[in-house]
Amino acid sequence: MKKLIIISDSHGNMSGVTGLLPLLSENDYLIHLGAGDVRELRDAYPERVYVCAGNCDFFSPLPQEGELEIEGVKIYYCHGHKYGVKSGLSNLATEAKARGADIALYGHMCYIIVTKRKTPNKRTCKNQKR
């Protein structure tokens, strides 16, 4: 089983981001969902770090979204702002489904939301503000 580190919205907290370097050596992938600079991580582990641009990443050459398949599980990732995730997840879910993704990852919220699939057609959300 592969292990992933998923972060977003680091907003210039370079000490927090570089603090992940030791963890990255113990995990298989890191996905940064935008609104922050993770060049040091990308430079250290280019084959394991996936990044997209967020709403605060002005003039960024980074892609707005991406797809990754790990052990047969297709992941769609984006920052989420262009899908209006602060107002709901239906636009993001529609895009992820259209891409055939099993998992959709997004940032922009600045707190954790975990969505688990109970059955193939039902999902539940749990919110945790930090």
N, C-alpha and C positions, 0 to 999 in steps of 0.2 A: 504494500500500500504506500502510495506517495504522500508526502507531507508538504503542505503549503503554508506560507505566511502571507496573509492578505492585509494590506494597510491602505489607507487613503488620508487625504487632507492633513498631511504633515506640516503644511504651511511654514516652511523654513526651519522646522525643528531638526536641524542637522545632527545634533547630538543624539536625539531619539532614533533617527534613521540609521546613523552609523553604529549605534548600539546594537543594531540587528545583525551586523556582520558576523559575529560568532554564531548566532542562531542559524544564519543562512547556510553555514557549513554543515549543520545537522539536519537541514530540511532540503527538499527537492526543488522547490520553486518559491519565488516571492512575486506577488502581483501587487503593484501599487496602482490604485484606482484614481490617480490624479490629484491635483492641487498640492503639489509639493515636488521637491527636487530630490531625486534618488540616483544622480549620476555616479556617485561613489559606489553604490551597490551594483549598478549596471556595469561599471568598469571592472569591478572585482569578479562578478559572476555573470557575464553577458549571456551565457546559454541558459541561465536559470531565472533571470529577472525579466518580468514583463511589465510594461508601464503604458499608461494612456494619459492623455492630457485632461486636465480639469478646467473648471470655469475660471480659476485664478492663474492658469498657466498661459499667460498672454504671449503671443507670438511663438509658441512652442512648436518645434518640429515633430513632436510626438504625435502618434495617431490618436484620434478621438475615441477609438474603441478597438477591441481585438478579440480574437478567438484562439482557443488553445484546447487541444485534446490530450487528456492524460488518462491512460489506462482505459480507453474506450468511453470516457466521459467528456462530452463536449461542453466547454465553458465559454460563455460570452461575457466579456468584461468591458466596462465603460465607467465614466465618472458619474453619470446619471442625470446631470443637470439638463441635458437636451431632451430627456424623457420626462421631466417634471416629477422626479421621484419624491420631492417634498410634498407633493399633493396626492400621490398615489403611485401604485406600481403597475397599473394596467398597461400603460404605453411601453414600459420596459419589458413586461411579460410578453406582450405582442411581438416586439422585436426579437426577443430571445427565442420565442417559439418559431418565428419565421426563419430564423437561422438554424433551427434544429438543435438548439442548445438544451442540455440537461440542467445546467446551472447558470444563473445570471448573477454577476457580481457588480456592485456599484458603490460609489462613495457619496460625497456631497452632503450627507446628512450630519456628519460630525458626531454621530452616536451609532451604536450597533443595532442592526435589525437582522434577525436570523429568520429565514423562511424555510420551512421544511415541508417536503411533499409527504402527505399522509397516504394518499392514494394517487394514481396517475392523474386524476382530475381535480383534486382538492389540495389546497395549501393553507397553512396557517402562519401567522406572523407573530413574533415576540419582539417587543421593543425593550431596549435597555439604554437609558441615557447615562452618559458618563460625564 
